[in-house]
Amino acid sequence: DSGVTQTPKHLITATGQRVTLRCSPRSGDLSVYWYQQSLDQGLQFLIQYYNGEERAKGNILERFSAQQFPDLHSELNLSSLELGDSALYFCASSVGREGLGDTQYFGPGTRLTVL
Amino acid sequence: AQSVTQLDSQVPVFEEAPVELRCNYSSSVSVYLFWYVQYPNQGLQLLLKYLSGSTLVKGINGFEAEFNKSQTSFHLRKPLVHISDTAEYFCAVTDTGGFKTIFGAGTRLFVKA
């Protein structure tokens, strides 16, 4: 158990809909990262937040957005969903602001299925 | 631009044999290098990382990797594998500013009895 929690574990929705994925980092970690894992595109880094502010941005679509709240939990919002958005979405957390060089601890993921 | 190539998509090996999983990268800037393991239905777990210093990096579960700058490689090795090492392994590269990371496509290690 990494100490990172993600909810929900599974999500099934329809094209065009909007969903919110939630992540709680390990106690004491200030950075949160979001990743997408799909059969087509493999593992991709989406975005990183450090202490409430966006720090690094990867291949995140404009239809997707994220934020980190004062209690350090984070939410990833996916809107206008398409079939190709079906994937496993991972959250990770780390202690500091070294960014992607930090040791990251991954949550178990949210499996999103878009029908 | 950065890219990561994991040269083998699948590696079958017998238990207690040695294994090497190969990773080559290209980058126009200095990088950090990582190996992660993903067991079925789980998230990723960091095995080891190279940030600087000694080019031989030791990680968890008996794994080690060697950073070879001239060959732009970061191959993962274990002298004796066990059935429990069956998993998918990912190599990743991050720029030293920590702003961008790229993963390889993964290598599925299958350890046979």
Chai-1 contact restraints between the chains, C-beta under 6 A:
chainA,res_idxA,chainB,res_idxB,connection_type,confidence,min_distance_angstrom,max_distance_angstrom,comment,restraint_id
A,G42,B,A105,contact,1.0,0.0,6.0,A-B,restraint_1
A,L43,B,F103,contact,1.0,0.0,6.0,A-B,restraint_2
A,F45,B,T101,contact,1.0,0.0,6.0,A-B,restraint_3
A,A56,B,F99,contact,1.0,0.0,6.0,A-B,restraint_4
A,F90,B,G43,contact,1.0,0.0,6.0,A-B,restraint_5
A,E98,B,G98,contact,1.0,0.0,6.0,A-B,restraint_6
A,G99,B,G98,contact,1.0,0.0,6.0,A-B,restraint_7
A,L100,B,T94,contact,1.0,0.0,6.0,A-B,restraint_8
A,L100,B,G98,contact,1.0,0.0,6.0,A-B,restraint_9
A,L100,B,T101,contact,1.0,0.0,6.0,A-B,restraint_10
A,G101,B,Y32,contact,1.0,0.0,6.0,A-B,restraint_11
A,G101,B,T94,contact,1.0,0.0,6.0,A-B,restraint_12
A,G101,B,G98,contact,1.0,0.0,6.0,A-B,restraint_13
A,T103,B,L46,contact,1.0,0.0,6.0,A-B,restraint_14
A,F106,B,G43,contact,1.0,0.0,6.0,A-B,restraint_15
A,F106,B,L44,contact,1.0,0.0,6.0,A-B,restraint_16
A,G107,B,G43,contact,1.0,0.0,6.0,A-B,restraint_17
A,P108,B,G43,contact,1.0,0.0,6.0,A-B,restraint_18
A,G109,B,G43,contact,1.0,0.0,6.0,A-B,restraint_19
